[in-house]
Amino acid sequence: MLDEQVQPNETTVPLLPCAAPEETLAFWSALGFAVTYEQQKPYLYLAFRWRGFDLHYGRAASTVDPALENTGGCLVMVDTVAPYHAAFTEAMRRTYGKALTKGLPRMTRYRPGASRFTIMDPSGNSIIFIQRDEPAEVEYGGSKQLQGLARVLDNARILREFKNDDRAAFRALNSGLRRHGDSAPAVEQAVALAVLIELSTALEEPDRVPEWGGRLRQLRLTTEERHLVESTVADPALIEQWMPPAA
């Protein structure tokens, strides 16, 4: 049959709409991508390469609004996502002095053990790096096998890591801690408080951080539980001053 003569060695190259050519060139160059093709007239076409994959850009429709962040996107399947996030973080710090976590372009935070992260480019495209062994199905409402604060925490994780919605995660945790905090195990309370501190910082709403930090400091945690709490935030330094001594 004809299909048996086709060799399985295809390569797919994402072609994304570009509403900000100069910004796109500057951003991907800053992250270490090589510009393999650049043309802006008579029509726009940009091509970038980094390690084993390519990103190409063409003209965006005149109605595209990058601020809506729904322009387009692609998935980049990798064996392990952590080294990619670390490499891009280092590149951002070299060029911009910090990791870009707000506005466009930006990169989502990476929690140790997470299976994906997202880069939003200057045109509002999502480039999502996904670990190949990530579960095929995700319970987007929080696992039905969990109850109380544990289920709230799982739901907040989905909102942060899969939907990139810090605001919704913040609201879910704040409400869940009020409803279930008193009856939940200390380690679950600690995780909720730590993530709230991180989200409050990211959302630039730090007013309640001292309150949550004070509650976190009063909890009794084992050394193992302390490590678990620290692993739930991208930057453990944010909660270091509030962590209680090991019980």
Secondary structure, 3 states (H helix, E strand, C coil): CHHHHCCCCCCCCCEEEECCHHHHHHHHHHCCCEEEEEECCCCCEEEEEECCEEEEEEECCCCCCHHHCCCCEEEEEECCCHHHHHHHHHHHHHHHCCCCCCCCCEECCCCCCCCEEEEECCCCCEEEEEECCCCCCCCCCCCCCCCHHHHHHHHHHHHHHCCCCHHHHHHHHHHHHHHHHHHCCHHHHHHHHHHHHHHHHHCCCHHHHHHHHHHHHHCCECHHHHHHHHHCCCCHHHCHHHCCCEC
